[in-house]
Amino acid sequence: TRRHAQHDSAVGAKGAKAPSPKRSRATLSALKREGRSAASTAALSRQTKAAAKKRTAADRSAAARKAARTRSRNG
């Protein structure tokens, strides 16, 4: 445990690792494509409502059945 604590302390002292160039490029291109406001609360709400509107009663029923089937029974 002491060695573990020493290791954790050393890792923490190094600071955060910089993101990979590939990840940075992907983020930049996504922001250029969509902009910051694409992830705003209003935009996400609009998208959610539009997606919900497209779902049929059968879709909702199937989702509810699956939820009941896969839910945890032990509280």
Phi, psi and omega in degrees: 000320180295318179296321179299316180297319178298316180298313180299320180296318180295319180296319180294325182292332182293330182090176184287146179277140180292145179293153182292152179303323181297317180294319179299316179298318181297317179296314180299314182294324178295319179293322177295321183289317189247330184084169184289326187289350179296332182257016179290162181301317181296317181295318179295322179295316178301314182296318180298314181295320179295318180294320180293323181296329183285340185283137180272170178298322180296320178300313181296319180296317180297319180296319180294319179297317180295319179299318180294323183290323188259000184286155181286134183266353186259034173077000000 
